[in-house]
Amino acid sequence: MIDAFMRRIGFAVVALFLAGPLIVVAGVSINEKQSLTFPPEGFSMAWYGQIFTDSGWRAALVASILLAALSAALAVLIALPLVWFLWRRIAPWANAFRLLGVAPFILPPVITALGLLTFWATVGFYGQSWTAVISHAIFFVTLPLVTLSLGFSSIDRSLVEAAATMGADDRLVLRTVVLPLILPYLVSGYAFAFVLSLNEYIVAYMTVGFTMETLPIKIFNALRYGYTPTMASVSVFFVVIAAVVFALIARFGDLPRLLGAMASDQS
């Protein structure tokens, strides 16, 4: 009895420790005064409104969402044919392609960002907004690569063989059999890449510099002029978006399957 009570106390302390920074940031974001003080002095939601009413913050929000949406879509488009190829061609040398797919995410972000900066500067496209889309897609392709690999591994190959026996070619099999089965994994890979791209700073900054301000870049640029609760509001906004995205996945996407867990009746 005592052990169970102490264990609950321990879990509560750890949870409070992990949630502490978010609680502080959320408190600062509703501060009535223009200062980063906690506990908040007064209550005001005006700093959240400034994200949408201030032209600078609004432009940064639009840029961040566009960058995240496009780069996540491109990451999925890169990962899908690669995983399809690896699933169809079972060979030891095929793992080299999987290793290339996860390499950008394994390396420290600053190393990957420096490599992308060098590449874009060499070919003469440094500072173009579309280079950030490609760079983020390359950097986050690991996420849909992993989720899609889980999805393909859960497919019963006898279904594919039955479709082929009925006369379906590879394209028809992919469209009518494979894609419906891996759709939850595809959506989850897109969502993971989208959320992380939305929050990413180093790769975006080193590929486009100041030519395109995303919200993370905007926060760091705004630090030169002082601290405002708007920065804390943006941080809370990021957390809310991530929570909503993953809640939707959990609600409509069969979260246990997305996490790679197989149902007991399938094991």
Beta strands, then each sheet from edge to edge (+ up, - down):
end
